[in-house]
Amino acid sequence: MTNATLELQNINKSFEVGTVNENHVLKGIDFTVNKGDFITVIGGNGAGKSTLLNTISGSYPVDSGQILLDGQDITKEDTYKRARFISRVFQDARMGTASRLTIEENLALALKRGKKRGLGYGIKRNQRDLFQTELQQLDLNLENRLKMDVGLLSGGQRQALTLLMATIVTPKLLLLDEHTAALDPKTSEMVLNLTNKLVNEKDITTLMITHSMDQALDFGNRLIMMDNGRIVVDVSGEEKDRLTVPDLLALFKEKSGKAATEDAMLLG
């Protein structure tokens, strides 16, 4: 019996095919994500990190290859169908929430992910109790502001809420696309710590793109580094725990055949 949550089999993706600007972004990606993996993803600009997540979520159709989720072929499934099982948090907090709805209305929508939506009106008392309990762990006092429009929240508050919405119904797979990159350092640390807490407590299989090599080493049980559309480094467990940033740069040079700098990764 396989322990794989996600399997990518020989995934290729190109853009502007047949033009002078043709760009082969993903080149034969073979990659298995095991249940419970928390994988950090790093690589320079144009390495293919976001394209990888976009193909998994269904935002980009693949040119060739197969994508399996819990053994089921989802390669040609629409994004909205995959969204029943795959949650995603973007760099821009506005993409994960509805500005003109209240905090509790946003959470109510998130609670219905993967379920049939009827015509019932209003939010039930037990749902409101659940929302307050979930919001308390953010330590942002949002549990007492359920009626506030989400558009009035700060970027950090909104991203924390987005993360909560993405996990209130435990997904089979959580995709985090540089979800702290637009936040100030203090707020970024808060959201990262919340991410770590939710992922570990709910045992959520997760892929997290980060622009920070330190974050890539500090979080998760597994790290992959991409370069030129390929996965060139894949380390986990004790091997990952022992790595330092210089070690990681040296490993990248060994596997890719070219030198990398931390600045290049941070800018990526």
N, C-alpha and C positions, 0 to 999 in steps of 0.2 A: 504493500500500500504506500503510495507516494505521500510525502509530507509537503509537497509543493502547493503554494497558494497561487503563484503566477509563474508561467513559463513563456518565454519569448524564444521562438524558434526561427533562426535565420531571417531576422527582421531587416528589411531594407526600406529606406525612405529617401526620396529625392524631391527637390523643388525646381520649378521652371524647366522641366524636362524638354529637351529639344531646342533650347535657346542657348545663347552664349553665356547666360548666367546660370546654367544648370549646376545644381549643387547636390551632391550625394551626401546626405547628412548622417544617416544611419547605415552602417555597412556590415550586414550579416551578423546582427546582434543575436547571440545565443546566451540566455540568461535565465536562471531559475531563482525565484524568491521563495524561501521556505516559510511555512506558517510561523508567525511570531518574530520573524526577522525585522530588525529596525536598521535599515541600510541608509547610510549617508552617501550622497553622490556629489562628487567634485570634479572639476575640469575647467579648462580655460574657455574663453569666448569662442563659440562655434564648435565646441566639442560634441554637442548633440544632447546635452542634458535635458533641456526643456522639451526638445523634440521627442526624446524617449518617453517622457511623461505624457506628452500630447498623444502619442500613438497608443499608450496603455489606456488612457481615458477615453479614446475614441475621437478626440478633437481633430486628429489627422489620420486619414486612412493610410494603411501601409501599402507599399508597392508590391511586396512579396513577403512570405513568411506567415507564421501563425502565432496567435496570442491565446493562451489557455488560462482560464481562471477557475481554480478548483477542478481542473481537468476538462472543463467545458470550453469549446472553441468559441471565442467572442470576437474573432478577427473582424467580422463584418457587422457586428452589432452596433446600432446607433449609440451615440453618447448618452442619451437620456435613459436607455436601457441599462447601460453599464453603471450609470449613476445610482442605481438601486443597490449596488454592491461596492462601488468605488467612490470614496470621498476625496475631495481635492481642496486644498487651501492655496491661494495664489499670493503673490507678493503684494498686490493691491487689495487691501481689506474690503474695498467697495465691491469687489467682484463676488464676494461670498455672502453678502447680506443685502437686504432690501431697505434702502434708506428711509422710505416713507412709511414703513411698518414699524411697530413697536418692538421692543426686545422680546416680549412674550409671543408676539405674532411671528417673528422670525424663528424662534425656537419651536413653535407649533408646526411650522412648515417643515422644519428639519426633522421633527419627530415622525412625520408622515412619509419619510423617504422609504421607498420600496413597498408602500402600502397603497391600497385604493383610497382615493379621496372622495368622500361623500359630500353631501350638501349641508351637513350639520353646521350650526352657527355657534360661534363662541368658543372659549377655552374653559375646559372643565377644572374644577377645584383641584382634583388630584394631579392634573397636568401642571397647574400653577405651582403646586407644592414641589413637584419634581423640578421645575425650572429654577425655583428659588434654591433648592438643595444643590443643583448643579452649578449655579452661578456663585454660590458661596465660596467654592474652591478657587475662584479667580481672585478673591480678596480685593475686589474693586468696588464693592458696595452696589453692584448692579442688581442684586437680588431684591433690593428695595426700590428699584426704578424700572419695574417691568413695563410700565405704561409709556416710558420714554421712547421717542422716535430714535431709531438707530443712527440716523443721519446726524444726530447731535453728539454722538460719542467721539472721543479722540481716536486717532489711528490705532494706538495700542489697545484700547478698550475694544474697539471694533474687531481687531484681529484675534484677540482672545475669545470674543464671542463667536467669531467665525470658526475657530478651532473647536469650540464647544459644540457648535451646530454640526460640524463634520463628524463628531464622535458620539453624539447623544444616542444615536442608534449605531451600535458598533459595526463598522464596515468590514468587509473582507479585506479591503486594501485602502490605505490612506496615502495620498500623494501630496507632498509638501513642496511647493515650487518656490524656493527662496522666500519663505513666508515671513522672515524677519528682516529681510534686506532693506526695507523702506523705513524701519523703525530706528529710533535713537538707541544707543548701546544699553541703557538701563531697561528700557521697554523691551528691547530684543531679548535680553537675559530673562526677563519675566515670562515672555511668551515661550522661549525655549524650555525653561524649567517646567512650565505648564504642559508643553508638548511631551516632554519626557515622562511626566507624571501620568498623563492620560494614556499614552502609548503602553507604558509598563503595567499600569493598573488594569487596563482593559485588554492587554495582550493583543494589540492591534499590529498587524503586519504593515510595515511602513517603509516608504521611500522618501527621503528628505534631501532635496538639492540644497546645498549651502555654498556661499561664496567664501567661507572661512575654513581654512585648513584646520585650525584649532577646534572649531565646532565639529568638523568631520571626524576628528580623532576623539573628541570628548563624549560624543553622543552615539548611541546605537551599538550593536554587536558586530556590525559588518560595514565595510567601506569599499566603495568602488570608485575608481578614477577613470574618466573618459578622455579620449583624445582622438580627434579627427574621425568621429563617428564610430569608434570602437571602445570596448571596455579593456583597458590595458593593465589595471590593477584591481584585484579582488581579494581583500584580506578580511579575516574575521577572528573572533575569539581572542585567545591569548596573543596571537601574532599581532592583531590590531592594537590590543591594549599596550603592547610594548613599544609601539611606534611613536616617534617624535616627528615634528614637521621636517627637520632635515632628513630623517630616515625615509619619510614619504616621498620627498623630492628625489632622493637617490633611487628609490624603488621605481619611481616614474621614469627616470632616465634609463634604468636597466631594462624596463619592459617596453618602453616606446622607442628607445634608441636616440632620444634627444633630451636636452636639458630643459628643466622647467624652473621657474622662480615663483616664490610665494606671491609676489606682486601680480604675476600673470594670472594666478589662480584667483586672487582677490578681485581682480578686474573682470574676471570671467563670470 
